Amino acid sequence: MGRKKLTDNKKIDQTLETFAVDSLSVRVYPDGTTLAQDAAQMALECLGKAIEQQGSAAAILATGNSQLQFLDAIASSNNLDWSKVTFFHLDEYVGIAAEHPASFRRYLRDRAERPLNPKTFHYLQGDAPNPLAECERYTQLLQEQPIDLCCLGVGANGHLAFNEPDVADFDDPQRVKPIELASATRQQQVDSGCFPTLDSVPQFALTLTLPAICTAKNLFCFAPGIHKAAIARKMLKSPISPQCPASILRSHPQATLFLDRDAVSQL
């Protein structure tokens, strides 16, 4: 894969490295702050264009440490009419209330809904009495609303949302479904400080499937940091396969992977 360097003085003031792997555009930044600022600007442009063309926009947001600076940069901008934007999110733990400290609903309510005040934020209710009925409800909402932008993080084992390597299906007939979390994913939640012990991490979650994710017109995937170097290498160099679910992004013509220099240290 060839690489080129460019400097875009309108967006960033440091060198940006870009290359492509199959259909996936890869952008490598000097640090996470520069990455977040540029990705936020690109997201605002994407949603602004959708509003200009359609009168409204819709986006799916992700959670996790990889999203923190990006969401902060989005929230600090006043360059978009958020009353014309509808939000969804990728996943939620089964059995966790919205006020639980590790709830993805709480994470996004505090970091996106409250500062932005969008038109609507459709949340996956992880504590719904009937998880299958909740999946059907959310599927219907997604089917009624084309998605202009989907934001993603990559798990240490290559999962997108909670599509684990052992169960990820590129041709999944479902759009939202319950899934059992892999041990590595549950341990990652402990290591990230989301839960105190492995036993406290729920065993199941509700997740958008890979086909649901890939229906988005644009995909922004974030994997900064030295701890993402191994999976970034696997994602970009291994065969496109459910054994590395994130590799599917290499087949999406409007997908962009945002990395910093630490994350490309093994390439």
N, C-alpha and C positions, 0 to 999 in steps of 0.2 A: 504494500500500500504506500503510495507516494504521499509526501507531506509538503506543505507550503506554509510560509509564515507571512502574516500581514499585520498591519497596524491600522485600526479604524479609529481615528481621532474623534469621531462623533460619538462613539459609544464607550470606548475604553482607552486608557492612556498607556497601556503596556502591550507587549507583544502577545499576539494570539496565534496559536498554531492550529491549523485545520487539516483534516484529511478525511477520506471516505473509506468505509468498508462495506462492500456491496452497495446497498441503497442507503446505508446509514451515514449521516454526516456526524463527524466527531470534532468537537471544539475543545482545545486544551488551553487552560488559563494558568497564569503564574501562581494564583492563590484562590482560595474559596471566596473571598470578598469580591474580587474582580469577576469571577464566574457568576456569582449571584446577581450582581448589578447588571451584567450584560444579558443574562438569561431573563431577568425581570423586564428589561427593556424590550427584548424580543417577544415576550409573552404579552406585554401591553400592546405592542404593534399588531400581534396576531389577533387579539380580541378586539382591538379598535377597528381593524379592517373588517372583521365579521359584523360589528355593529354598523359600520358604514354601509356594508353591502346588504345586510339582512334586517337591520333594525334592532338586533339583539345578538347575544353571544352566550355560549355555554362552555364550561370547563370542568374537568375532573381534577381534583387536587389530591396530592399525596401527603403523607406524614413522615416523621422521622427526622433524624439529625441532618440529613442531606438537604432538607427543605427549609431549615430555619432561616438562613440568611436570605434565601430567595423570597420567602413569604414576607420577611421584614422589609425587603426592598419593594415588593409589590404594595404592601400596606402603606408605605411612606409616600407613594406616588398619588398625585391628584390629577393625572392626565387621562383618566378614563371615567366614563359615566357608569359606575358600578350598578346603578339601578336597572340597567339593561342586561345584566349578566346573571345567569343561573349557574350555581355550583352543584356538583356531585362530589363524592369521594370514592376511594378504591375499595376499602375493606373496613371491617370492624370485628372485634373479638365477640364471640358468642358468650352471652351471660353477663357482660359487663355493662353497668349503667352509664349513662351519658356523663355523670359527674365523677366517675372513677378517674383518678389521676392519669391512668394509662389509656383512657378511652380516646380513640381517634376523633370522635365527635367533639370532645372537650378541646383537644389540640386544635382542631380547625375552627371551632367556635371562637376560641380566644385569639387565634393568629390570623384568621381570615374573615369570618362572618362579622364579628364585632367591629373591627377597624374599617372594613370595606362597605358594610351594609348593602349587600347585593340584593337583587330582585328576589331571589329565592335560594335557599341552600337545602337541597334534598339530602338528608342523612340516612345512612343505613342503621337501622335500629338493632344493635346486637343483642339487646335484651328483650326483643319481641317474643311473646309467648310461643309463637310458631315460626321457627326460623325458615322453613320452606315457604310459608306464606309471605314472609318478609322478602325473600328472594324474588318471588313472583311480583310483589308490589314494586320493588325497585327496578326489576326488568321492564315493567310497563312504563315507568317514568323515563327510563333510558331510551326506550323505543319511540317515545313521543318527542324526544328532544335530541336532534343531531348535535354531536360534540365537536366543537371547534379546536379545543386543545385539551390534551390529557398529560398531566405531569406525573412522573414516576420516580421512584428510587429503586435501586437494585439490592437485593439481599445478598448476604455473603455466599449463599449457595446458588445464586443466580435467579432467585424467584422475583417475579413482578407481581405487585399486590401480594396476595398469598397463594399464588400459583406455584406450588412446590415442584421440584424436579420429578418426584415420584408420581405425581398426578397431573401435571400440566398437560394440556391437550390443545394443540394448535387448531384443531377442528371441533372444539367443544360445542355441542349443540345448545348448551345453556349460556346465559349471559351473566347470571349471578348465582352462586351456589355455596353451600357449606363445604368446608374443607378441614381436614385434620392437619394441624401444624406439625412440621418436621421438628425433631429434637434440636437440630442445629438452629432453626429459626427461633424456637422458644428460648434457647440459650442466648441467642443474639439479643433478645429483648431484655434479658437479665444483664448482659454485658453493657447494654446501652443505658442502663439505669432506669428502665421503664417498670421493672418489677424487682422485688427484693430477692426472690428465690425462684428456682425453676418450677417448683410445685405451685407457685402462685400465678404462673403464666397459664392462661386458658389453653385447653387442648384443641379447641375448634375456633374457626372464624368464618365470617361471611366474606366473600370476595367476588369482585368482577373477574370474569374469565379472560383469557387471552384474546379470543375473538371480540369480546366486548371492548377491550382496551384498544384493539387495532382498528375499530370502526372510527376512532377519532381522526379528524382531518389532519391534525398535527400532534406529534408526540415529543415531549421534552423529558429526557431521562437524565437523572443526576447521580453521579457516583464519584464524588471527590474524596480525597484522603488516601493515605498509605494503606489503610485497612481494606480499601476497595481495589488495590492494585491486582491481586490475584484473580478476582472475578472479572475485572475489566479485561484482563488478558484472555481469559477463557471466553468471555462474551464475544470478543472481537476475532479470536483466532481459532476457536474450536468450530466443528460443524454446526450449522443451524439445526438445533435439536431440542425437544422438550427436556432433555437432561440438563440443558442450560436455558431455561425459559427466556431469559433476557436476550438470547441470540435472535429471537424472532424479530427484533427491531431492525435487524440488518435487511429484512425483506420489506420494510415499510418505507415508501418513497419520501415521506415527510416526517421522518424521525430524526431527532438530533440528540446526541449523547454529549453531556457536559462533564468534562473531567478537569482536574488540576494536574500539576506536574507530578505530584506524589502518586496519583492514580495511574499514571502511564509509566511508572518506574520499571515495570516488568515487561513492557512491550519492546 
